[in-house]
Amino acid sequence: MSEIGIWLVGARGNIATTAMVGARAVASGVTDPTGMVTARKPCTELSLPDLDEFVFGGHDIRTGSVLESARRLSENNGTPSAATLSAVEDDLSAIDQRIRTGTALNCGTAVAEMADATPLEADRTVSEIVERIRDDYDEFRRANDLDAVVVVNVASTEPVPDDPERYDSIDAFERAVETDDRDLPASSLYAYAALAEGHPYANFTPSTGSALGGLRELAEREGVPHMGNDGKTGESLVKAALAPMFAGRNLRVRSWEGHNILGNTDGHVLEDDTNKEGKLASKGGILEGILDPPFHNRVRIDYTPSLDDWKTAWDYIHFEGFLDTEMTMQFTWEGSDSALAAPLVLDLVRLLVHADERGRAGLQRQLASFFKSPLDVDEHDLSRQFRRLSEYADKGATGEGEATTEATTD
Ligand SMILES: NC(=O)c1ccc[n+]([C@@H]2O[C@H](COP(=O)([O-])OP(=O)(O)OC[C@H]3O[C@@H](n4cnc5c(N)ncnc54)[C@H](O)[C@@H]3O)[C@@H](O)[C@H]2O)c1
């Protein structure tokens, strides 16, 4: 049996913890894979790694343990259940041995205040930070005799960097690393280290990650698949399904107000306006890509501590039909943030391993349906994005179209 390493940046957070609990619980038969896209057709036709092949490790900037995070989630939110948690407790304790302290460079004050471990940047140059992260990945791979390592960013959302265009080539990015450019965001250092080591990479957050021009170029040059940004799990998923209905029926949306309230650490970090900026852009961008302008499009995100991991979204859509008739639609979405996100992290790992094994390099646009802001994809209609994944799965199942670099754009 092959062993696949999953390196989670933000390893003690809610999504990471739920992904680890879920993988072990599904692998041991304690629960079923409901919520995982790859557990249903057409992805079941593909040859994907099984969850019991997964070995977890990661970086965080907080101390504590995955087991403590899992217990807190279980007690405060009811997910995972006490029975599921007790079945995987030993596995979680073993994972803690494989978590290293990472960097919080340019992650903003909200994250810096949370960091109770000394982050790598405290006494290292940028180049030394990168070297250390590469060493951590490498040690993980060798110590666990892994056939492949996939790096997934599930760390807190960073502020949007100024002038990301200055890192538009591999040379520019590597020069910045060598000259100790301390404007580089942590997420891109983790992404660079992954791509340079040949590890597929997914960015589940709105942070910069591998979106910089220099890192996209690096992924192509090194033949490594990657994709991002920002997992599409709740309100934004519904928007991507619903907005095409208004567009298709030529109903003119005049206003779409989306108000999200959540009470977990993610919500706490997003209270800071600088950290919130990227998330708002990514949530708002879905409608811009589907509906005809002009329309009023606003997203709010507020921290409501007592809700913990239960995120509630209330959306109000004011639209116009035939004979200028004004109508409204409202919906409320109440979801367990981590239970929605974690299975998608496992899906992304399985699909990136599949792409990597077939020599696919660069951005994996067939994974667009997983993201709010899919890199280099203009198509935001959810059903069309799903179709693209189905086409990939159909081709992959027959062996057609393998070992190619995807060159198409939307
Ligand atoms: N839950 C969802 O449905 C969803 C959907 C899309 C995107 N996201 C994004 O996923 C991310 C994780 O969400 P979560 O609910 O697990 O948050 P969380 O706050 O529970 O976990 C984040 C973890 O990242 C760690 N961290 C922060 N900065 C770090 C750094 N630079 N290096 C290493 N570790 C770092 C924190 O200490 C924490 O343990 C957030 O950016 C969130 O916006 C979540």
The ligand as an SDF file (V2000), in Angstrom:
LIG
                    3D

 44 48  0  0  0  0  0  0  0  0999 V2000
  -14.6800   26.6620    7.2220 N   0  0  0  0  0  0  0  0  0  0  0  0
  -14.9940   26.9840    6.0030 C   0  0  0  0  0  0  0  0  0  0  0  0
  -16.0550   26.6420    5.5330 O   0  0  0  0  0  0  0  0  0  0  0  0
  -14.0060   27.7390    5.1520 C   0  0  0  0  0  0  0  0  0  0  0  0
  -14.2950   27.9570    3.8200 C   0  0  0  0  0  0  0  0  0  0  0  0
  -13.3560   28.5960    3.0300 C   0  0  0  0  0  0  0  0  0  0  0  0
  -12.1650   29.0190    3.5510 C   0  0  0  0  0  0  0  0  0  0  0  0
  -11.9080   28.8390    4.8550 N   0  0  0  0  0  0  0  0  0  0  0  0
  -10.6280   29.3240    5.3720 C   0  0  0  0  0  0  0  0  0  0  0  0
   -9.8770   28.2410    5.9070 O   0  0  0  0  0  0  0  0  0  0  0  0
   -8.9870   28.7440    6.9040 C   0  0  0  0  0  0  0  0  0  0  0  0
   -9.0570   27.8760    8.1520 C   0  0  0  0  0  0  0  0  0  0  0  0
  -10.3480   27.9580    8.7290 O   0  0  0  0  0  0  0  0  0  0  0  0
  -10.5560   27.3330   10.1950 P   0  0  0  0  0  0  0  0  0  0  0  0
  -11.9910   27.4990   10.5150 O   0  0  0  0  0  0  0  0  0  0  0  0
   -9.9190   26.0080   10.3080 O   0  0  0  0  0  0  0  0  0  0  0  0
   -9.7340   28.3960   11.0570 O   0  0  0  0  0  0  0  0  0  0  0  0
   -9.0390   28.1670   12.4630 P   0  0  0  0  0  0  0  0  0  0  0  0
   -8.8310   29.5300   13.0100 O   0  0  0  0  0  0  0  0  0  0  0  0
   -9.7760   27.1840   13.2930 O   0  0  0  0  0  0  0  0  0  0  0  0
   -7.6450   27.5060   12.0900 O   0  0  0  0  0  0  0  0  0  0  0  0
   -6.5760   28.1960   11.5320 C   0  0  0  0  0  0  0  0  0  0  0  0
   -5.3030   27.6250   12.0990 C   0  0  0  0  0  0  0  0  0  0  0  0
   -4.2220   28.2270   11.3830 O   0  0  0  0  0  0  0  0  0  0  0  0
   -3.1950   28.5380   12.3180 C   0  0  0  0  0  0  0  0  0  0  0  0
   -2.3720   29.5580   11.6700 N   0  0  0  0  0  0  0  0  0  0  0  0
   -2.6390   30.8640   11.4810 C   0  0  0  0  0  0  0  0  0  0  0  0
   -1.6680   31.4530   10.7610 N   0  0  0  0  0  0  0  0  0  0  0  0
   -0.7620   30.4820   10.4950 C   0  0  0  0  0  0  0  0  0  0  0  0
    0.4530   30.4610    9.7770 C   0  0  0  0  0  0  0  0  0  0  0  0
    0.9150   31.5620    9.1700 N   0  0  0  0  0  0  0  0  0  0  0  0
    1.1320   29.3000    9.6900 N   0  0  0  0  0  0  0  0  0  0  0  0
    0.6620   28.1640   10.2890 C   0  0  0  0  0  0  0  0  0  0  0  0
   -0.4960   28.1310   10.9720 N   0  0  0  0  0  0  0  0  0  0  0  0
   -1.2000   29.2760   11.0610 C   0  0  0  0  0  0  0  0  0  0  0  0
   -3.9460   28.9890   13.5500 C   0  0  0  0  0  0  0  0  0  0  0  0
   -3.1360   28.9380   14.6970 O   0  0  0  0  0  0  0  0  0  0  0  0
   -5.0890   27.9770   13.5790 C   0  0  0  0  0  0  0  0  0  0  0  0
   -4.7110   26.8080   14.2820 O   0  0  0  0  0  0  0  0  0  0  0  0
   -9.3440   30.1980    7.1040 C   0  0  0  0  0  0  0  0  0  0  0  0
   -8.4720   31.0070    6.3490 O   0  0  0  0  0  0  0  0  0  0  0  0
  -10.7420   30.2790    6.5310 C   0  0  0  0  0  0  0  0  0  0  0  0
  -11.0860   31.5680    6.0950 O   0  0  0  0  0  0  0  0  0  0  0  0
  -12.7890   28.2080    5.6690 C   0  0  0  0  0  0  0  0  0  0  0  0
  1  2  1  0
  2  3  2  0
  2  4  1  0
  4  5  1  0
  4 44  2  0
  5  6  2  0
  6  7  1  0
  7  8  2  0
  8  9  1  0
  8 44  1  0
  9 10  1  0
  9 42  1  0
 10 11  1  0
 11 12  1  0
 11 40  1  0
 12 13  1  0
 13 14  1  0
 14 15  2  0
 14 16  1  0
 14 17  1  0
 17 18  1  0
 18 19  2  0
 18 20  1  0
 18 21  1  0
 21 22  1  0
 22 23  1  0
 23 24  1  0
 23 38  1  0
 24 25  1  0
 25 26  1  0
 25 36  1  0
 26 27  1  0
 26 35  1  0
 27 28  2  0
 28 29  1  0
 29 30  1  0
 29 35  2  0
 30 31  1  0
 30 32  2  0
 32 33  1  0
 33 34  2  0
 34 35  1  0
 36 37  1  0
 36 38  1  0
 38 39  1  0
 40 41  1  0
 40 42  1  0
 42 43  1  0
M  CHG  2   8   1  16  -1
M  END
$$$$
